[in-house]
Amino acid sequence: MIFKPKFISLDCYGTLINFEMGPTAKKLFTDRVNEKRMPAFLESFRFYRLDEVLGDWKPFFQVIENAIQRACKAHGIEYRSSDAQALYDAVPTWQPHPHVVETLEVVARHIPLVILSNSMVDLIPHSVAHLKASFHAVYTAEDARAYKPRAQIFEYMFDKLGCGPEQMMHCSSSFRYDMMTASDLGFMAKAFIDRGHEPAFDGYGVSRLTDFRQLTALLGLDL
């Protein structure tokens, strides 16, 4: 099926930018968590990040700080005051996944691209610069005062664009943060970029892509 959306919204971290929060935490805690316990510790850190964004909005630094403190407490690991800052400061250094930059440059010539990210106003410009493509708009959780998977951040985007979900495609590598909400909101099209960090699920009407370059075929474009 070929889709012709008015806008394409894209998650940033994990989907476009290689989200290295886990590897960064692994390196940071290698002197405190042994190899056998590390996977469970990192999984707890991932879960607590999700839990922290489900309530009222708070700055992303606080999300990271609370989540890593909770993971340390759950596993009996020493927390150091410098841990959260080290994790937060790593975000602007992360780079795009393979083939993202050239694919976005092709698509942007035909369809306006919008970033919708669980990020902050001070963080996102660094990542946008790494992506190089021309974006029609960039919206963050700080702008919307809500994080995905809450509908509020998507609704903020609709209001800013003056465009409903029935005319849009949303792309993400996460069902838990993006695809489930996008399905509930009624997006015209949903592209799940399977990066291997979350399982794919049936029943949400997504197009599963194993290579970001496949997005152009979904839009009837040549890479």
C-alpha positions in Angstrom: 0.0 0.0 0.0 1.2 3.5 -0.9 0.5 6.3 1.6 0.3 10.0 0.8 0.2 11.8 4.1 0.0 15.6 4.5 2.7 15.4 7.3 5.0 12.6 8.6 5.7 12.8 12.3 8.7 10.9 13.6 10.0 9.8 17.0 13.6 10.9 17.4 15.5 8.8 20.0 15.6 5.1 19.1 13.9 5.7 15.8 16.2 8.2 14.1 19.0 8.6 16.6 20.6 5.6 18.2 19.2 5.7 21.7 22.2 4.7 23.9 20.8 5.3 27.3 21.3 1.6 28.2 24.9 1.3 26.9 25.7 4.6 28.6 24.4 3.4 31.9 26.2 0.0 31.5 29.5 1.8 31.1 28.7 4.2 34.0 27.8 1.4 36.4 30.4 -1.2 35.3 32.3 -0.7 38.6 29.1 -1.2 40.7 27.0 -3.9 38.8 28.6 -7.2 37.8 28.0 -8.7 34.3 25.5 -11.2 35.5 23.2 -8.6 37.2 23.6 -5.9 34.6 20.8 -6.9 32.2 18.2 -6.9 35.0 19.5 -3.5 36.3 19.3 -1.9 32.8 15.8 -3.3 32.3 14.7 -1.8 35.6 16.2 1.5 34.5 14.3 1.3 31.2 11.0 0.5 33.0 11.3 3.3 35.5 11.9 5.8 32.7 8.6 4.8 31.2 6.9 4.9 34.6 8.3 8.4 35.2 6.8 9.9 32.0 3.3 8.6 32.6 2.3 11.2 35.1 2.5 15.0 35.2 5.2 16.6 33.1 8.6 17.1 34.6 12.0 18.0 33.1 13.7 15.1 31.3 16.7 15.5 33.7 14.3 14.7 36.6 12.9 11.7 34.6 16.4 10.3 34.3 17.4 11.1 37.9 14.3 9.5 39.4 14.5 6.5 37.1 18.2 5.7 37.8 17.7 6.3 41.6 14.8 3.9 41.6 16.8 1.3 39.6 19.6 1.6 42.1 17.3 1.2 45.0 15.6 -1.8 43.5 18.9 -3.6 43.0 20.7 -2.4 46.1 23.2 -0.4 44.0 25.1 2.7 45.2 23.7 5.9 43.5 26.1 8.8 43.0 25.0 12.4 42.6 26.9 12.6 39.3 25.1 9.6 37.7 22.1 11.4 36.4 24.1 14.3 34.9 26.4 11.9 33.1 23.4 10.1 31.5 21.7 13.4 30.6 24.9 14.9 29.1 25.4 11.9 26.8 22.2 12.6 24.9 23.5 15.3 22.5 26.4 13.1 21.5 24.3 10.2 20.1 24.3 9.8 16.3 21.7 8.7 13.7 21.1 5.1 12.8 22.4 3.9 9.4 20.6 5.2 6.3 18.5 7.7 8.3 20.0 10.9 7.0 19.8 10.1 3.3 16.3 8.7 3.6 15.0 11.7 5.5 16.6 14.0 2.9 14.7 12.2 0.1 11.4 12.2 1.9 11.6 15.8 3.0 11.6 17.0 -0.6 8.1 15.6 -1.0 6.4 15.5 2.4 6.9 17.8 5.4 8.7 16.1 8.3 7.9 16.7 11.9 9.8 15.5 14.9 7.7 14.6 18.0 10.1 13.8 20.8 10.2 13.1 24.5 13.0 15.6 24.7 13.7 19.1 25.9 14.1 22.4 24.1 17.8 22.5 25.0 18.6 18.9 23.9 16.7 18.4 20.7 18.7 20.9 18.5 21.8 18.9 18.9 20.1 15.7 17.6 18.3 17.7 14.8 21.7 18.9 13.6 23.0 15.3 13.4 20.0 14.4 11.3 20.8 17.1 8.7 17.4 16.9 6.9 15.0 19.8 6.6 12.2 19.5 9.2 8.9 21.5 9.0 8.6 21.5 12.8 10.2 20.0 15.9 8.0 19.5 19.0 9.2 18.3 22.4 7.6 17.0 25.5 8.7 20.3 27.1 6.6 22.2 24.6 3.6 20.1 25.1 4.1 19.6 28.9 3.5 15.9 28.3 5.5 12.9 27.3 4.6 10.1 24.9 2.7 7.7 25.3 0.2 10.3 26.6 -2.2 11.6 23.9 -1.6 15.2 25.1 1.7 15.5 23.2 0.2 14.2 20.0 -2.8 16.6 20.4 -0.4 19.5 20.9 1.2 18.6 17.5 -2.2 18.4 15.8 -3.1 21.9 17.1 0.2 23.4 16.0 0.0 21.8 12.5 -3.7 22.4 12.0 -3.9 18.8 10.8 -5.6 15.8 12.2 -4.2 12.3 12.5 -6.3 11.0 9.7 -4.0 12.9 7.3 -0.7 11.9 8.9 1.8 9.1 9.2 3.7 8.5 12.4 7.0 6.6 12.5 8.5 5.1 15.6 10.6 2.1 16.8 8.4 1.8 20.0 5.0 0.4 20.5 4.9 1.3 24.1 5.7 5.0 23.6 4.2 5.7 20.2 2.5 3.0 18.1 -0.3 2.1 20.5 -1.3 5.7 21.1 -1.0 6.5 17.3 -3.4 3.6 16.7 -5.9 4.8 19.3 -5.8 8.4 17.8 -6.5 7.2 14.3 -3.4 8.0 12.3 -3.8 7.4 8.6 -0.6 5.3 8.6 1.9 4.0 11.2 5.4 2.8 10.3 7.0 0.7 13.0 10.8 0.9 12.5 11.9 -2.5 14.0 15.2 -1.7 15.7 15.0 -5.0 17.7 14.7 -3.3 21.1 10.9 -3.9 21.4 8.7 -6.8 20.0 6.3 -6.1 17.2 2.6 -6.6 17.9 -0.3 -7.5 15.6 -3.6 -5.6 15.7 -2.3 -2.0 15.6 -2.4 -1.6 11.8 1.3 -0.8 11.4 3.7 -1.2 8.5 6.7 -3.0 9.9 10.0 -1.8 8.4 13.3 -3.6 9.1 15.4 -1.0 7.2 14.7 2.7 7.4 15.2 3.0 3.6 11.9 1.0 3.2 10.0 4.1 4.2 10.5 5.6 0.7 8.7 2.6 -0.9 5.8 3.0 1.6 5.4 6.6 0.3 5.9 5.7 -3.4 9.3 7.5 -3.6 12.6 6.4 -5.0 15.6 6.6 -2.7 
